[in-house]
Amino acid sequence: MDQTITAALRRAAGHRQRFDDRFAAYFDSLTGPGGSALDGLGHGRFPARAVELLRDMSLRGGKRLRVAVLHEAAGLITRQPLPGLDEAAVAIELLQTHGLVHDDIIDGSAVRRGAPSVPQQYRDEHPDRPDTALGLAVLAGDLAAFLALRVLAAAEPPPERGAAMTAELAGVGATTVLGQFLDLERDFGPVPGTDFLHAVTEYKTTRYSLLTPLRLGLLAARVDPAPYDGELRRYATALGIANMLRDDWLDLFGDPATVGKSVGSDLRSGRRSYAVRALLTADTDAAGRELLARALGDPDADEETLDQVRALGRRHGVDRSLQAEAQRYAAEASAVAGDWYDRWQPDAVAFFHHLPAWTVTRDH
């Protein structure tokens, strides 16, 4: 692997290690004596159980890309400790937890990060009360979203930036929910065009995973992001599309042992991702169309069927075209960041400059 990419990954790993300790301490503060315990946790069993499940799922793993982007965005200005930056990291990951819990409700997912999802744990605990289990999962996801706002509102960033940081998080929370609506709409009606898929990626993922961490990092460093909003958006949008194209490539053509989960989930669930769209619009023969019609949306599609779909995709160049598109968008993002060297701290700029190359070569 290129040394510059390795250096960027090393920096990201350092942010993740430090953050995971901080995230565990945050959850301890909700329940521990002398902490910022939530009023109401001492009554009944359900409130404390919700926090316990959120903690378990939140600390179970994840790349923590948002945390790295947040810290490196602040690092564009300074490497000095900044009030409010750690709280912003906790807040953005709590928003991620909210999204994952609700994704698992909508998708009916039983597993998340190698263990039972929050909805599944509630189903297991209340097998004779499915409506109660569903309601508890919804409320747990909602709690994570409000905790995200709570932790940032209680932080001590620069006075002139605190309100802006909280407003940024609240705004992107609403945007992400709108993206979830688009994500569901994508699988209705005719095969969606790439512009619609780009919109799903932008609103469901890119805004809160890349653009908001960029803005929050600059705000914590006492820099108004507004003058740079156009280029920050171009960078985040291009990188977000590249990242999603790679995710879709891995879901269809990746190695399950390396990816760490079974592949073909988009096809089995009937989700018309970039990869599935490319298959559906390929110039296949009648047998190919029949194969896709049989596999799409079949949760019980076996490995032999998936292998046939993968072979069909390779014959029509779907694997190559997806990767080429991902590389094109990654290059676009890198080019945007390449213009930042004369303005901001070069070590942080290098992180953003080389992050897109890793995105489109990762194997999980």
N, C-alpha and C positions, 0 to 999 in steps of 0.2 A: 504494500500500500504506500502511496505517496507520503513522504515525510510531513508535508504541510497538512494533509488530511489527518495523519496520525496525531499531530500536535493539537489540532482542533478537537479530536475525539478525546484526547487526554484532558484537555481543559473541561470539556463537557462532563467527563467522568468525575473530575474533582468537584464540580458544582453539584453533581448528583449525590455524591457521598456526604458532603456537608449539609445539603438540603434534607436528606433522609433523616439525619439526626435531628435537625430542626423541626421537621414535620412530626416526628414521634413526640418531641417535647411539646409541640402545640396540642396534640391530642391529650397528652398527660395533663396539660393545663386546664382542659375542659372538665376534668373529673377529679384532679388531685387537690388536696387541701392547700389553701392559700393561693390557688390559681384563679383564673378567670372563669370559674365553673359556671355553666349555664344554669340559670334559675329554672327549676322544674325537673332537673335530672334526678333529684332525690325522690320523686313521686312515681310510684308504679314501676313496672318493668320495661315497658315498651320504649320510653325515651332513651334510657341508658343503653338498651340493646341496639337501638339505631346508631348511636355514636360508636358502639363497639364494632358493628358491622362496617360502618364507614371507615373507621380506623384500620381495620384488618384489610379491607380492599385497597385503601389508599396507600398503605405501606408495603403492599405485596410486590410492587415492581413498577415497571414503566420506564421509558427512556429519559423522562424528565427534560425533554427538549425545550419545553416552555421555560423551565428554570434557567437552563443554560443561555437561551436567547435573552431573557430578562437581565441576567447578570452581565452578559457581554454587551448588551445595549448600554447599560450604565458604564461599562468599561470603555465604551467609545469616548467617554468624557473624562472619567477618573477611575482609579483603582482604590481610592480611599473608601472606607466603610461609609455607607449612606443610610441615614434613618429612613425607615419605611421599606427598604428593599427586601429584607427577609420576609416581612409581612406580605408584600406584594407577591412573592414567590409562593407562600402558603396559600394566599387567596386564589391565585391562578390555578394551582393544583387542586384546590377544593372545588373550583368550577369544573375542572376536568372530572373529578369524582362524581359530581352531579350529572354531568353528561353521560358518563359510563353507566351509571345506575339506570338512567332513563333509557339509554340505548338498549340495555339488557331487558328492560321491561318491554319495549316496543318490538325488539327482535325475538323475544322469548328465549334469550340465551341462558343456558344453564351454567356455563363456565366463563370465568373472567380471570385472566392472568394465572391460569393453571389451577384454579380452585373454584368452588361454587360461587356463582354470582350472588349479589345481594338479593335479587328477586327469588333466585332458586333457594337460598337459605331460608327465606321467609316461607316459601312453598313447603319446604321440608319440615319446618317447625309448626306449620298450621295446615296440614294436609286436608283437613275436613272443613277449612274456612278459606277457600281460594280467593274470595272477594276481600277478606281481611288481609291476606298475604299480599295481594296486589296493592291495596291501600297503604300498607306499611312500607312497601318498597317505594311507592310514589312519594310518600312523606319523607323517607330517608333521603331520597334524591333532592327533594326540595330543601331539606335541612342543610345539606352540603352547600347549596347555592347561597342560602342566607348566611351561613357561617363564613363564606368567602367575603361577602360584603362586610360582615361584622368585624373580621380580623383586620381588614384594610381600613375601615372607618376608625378603629381604635388605635391604629398605628400613629407614629409621630414623624411623618415626613415633613419636609419644608412646608411651613404654613400655607404658602401660596400655591402649593402643589397637591396637598392632601385631598381637597375636594375634587380636583381634576382627576386624580388617580382613582378615587372611588367612583366617579361618574364614568370613567373609561371602563371599569370593570362591570358596572351595572349595564352600560350600553352594549357591551359585547355579549353579556349574558342573554339579553333579549335577542340580539342578532343570531346567536347560536341556536336558540329555540326556533327562530324563523327558518334557519337552515335545516333543522330537523323536519319541519313541515315540507320543505322542498325535497328532502331526502325521501320522504314517503311518497310525494307526488311523482317522483322520477319513475316509479314502477307502475304507474297507471298510464293508460292510453298508448299511443304509438311509441316506438323506440325513440328515446330522447336524443336531441342533437348534442354535440360537444359543448356548445355554449351553455346549455342547461346544466350539463354535468360540471362545467367550470363554476357555475353559480352555486351549485350544491357544495362543491369543495370550498369555495370562498366563504360562504356564510356558515356552514356547519363546522368547518375545521380551521381554515386559514386565519380568520379574523382573531380567534381567541388563542390559537396556538403560536402564531407568529407576529401578526400586526400589533395586537394589544401588548404582548411582552416587550416588543420594541418600544412602544410608546411609554409604557410604565417605567422601563429602565431609564429612558431619557428624562422623564418627569422626576424620578427620584434623584437624578443628577442635576436637577434645577435647570433643565433645558426644555424649552417649549418645543414639542415635536411638530407643531403646525407648519412651520416654514419648510419642513422636509417631508411633509405628508405624502406628496406625490411619489417620491422615490421610495419611501418606506412601503407604500402600497404596491408599487411595481415589484419590489424585491419579494415581499411576502406573497403576493399573488402568484408570481412565477415559481417560487420555491414550493408553495402549497400544491400547485398543480403537479409539479415534478414529483413531489413526495407521494401524492395520491396515485399517480400513474405507476410508480414503483410498487406501492402497496397492492394495487390491482394486479400487476405483473406477478408479484410473489404469491398472491392468492390463487392464481391459476397455474403458474409455471414453476413456482418455488419448490424447494426440497422440504418436505414436512419435518424431517429430522433437524434441519437447520432453522427453519422458520419457527419451530417450537409449537406448532399446532397443525391440525389437519388443514389441508388446502382445499379449494373448491367451495368455500362457504358462500361466496357471492352467487355462484351458479346454483347451488342447492337451495338457497333462500329465494331465488328469483330476483336478486338485486341487480339492476342493470347498471353495473359499474362501467368504467372505461373499457375494461377487458371484455366484459359480456357484450357491451354495445358493439365492439369491434367484431366479435364473433357473429352477432346477429345481422350485421350489415355486410359481412363478407360474401363474396360471390360463390356460395357453396352449391353443390348439386342437391338433388332431392333427398338423397340419403343423409347428407350433412344437415339439411334443414330438419329432417325427421329426428336425428340424433339430438340436436339442440332443443327441439320442442319437447322431447322426452326428458331431457336432463334438467332444463331450466325450471326451477321452483320445486324440484323433487328432493325433499330432505333425505330420502333414502337412496339417492343415486350412489351406486357402488363405485369402487375404485376402477374397475374395468371401464365403466361408462366415462368416468372422468379422464382416464387415460386416452380414450377415443376422442374426447373433446379436445384435450391438449394436442393430440396428434393433428386433429383438424385445424386447430389454431396455428400450429407450426407450418402446415402445408400452405396456409393462406397468408403467412407472414405476420400474424397477429403479434407474436412474441417480439419480433424485430421492430415492428412499427410502434408498439407501445414503448419499448425501450428508447427508440430514436426520439419519440416525442418527449419522453422524460428528460433525456439529455439536452434537447433543444431548450426546454424551459429552465433547466438547471443552468445552462450557459447564460441565459438571459438574466437570471438572478445574480450569477457571479459577476456579470458585466456591470450591473447596477452597483454592487458593493465595491467593485474595483475603482469606482470614482470617489470613494470615501477616504482613500489614503491621505490625500492632501488636506483633509479637513479634521479627521478624528484620529484617535490613538491607533497606531498601525497594528499592534498585536490583536486588538479587538476587531479591527477591520478584517484582518486575515482570517479570523474565525468565521465571519459572515461570508467572506470571499470563497472559502474552501468548503463550507458546509454543504452547498448544493452538490458538489462532486461526490461527497460521501452519500448523500441521500439517494442518488441514482445508482450506486454500486453496492449498497448494503444488501445483505442476504437474509435479514430478518426484520 
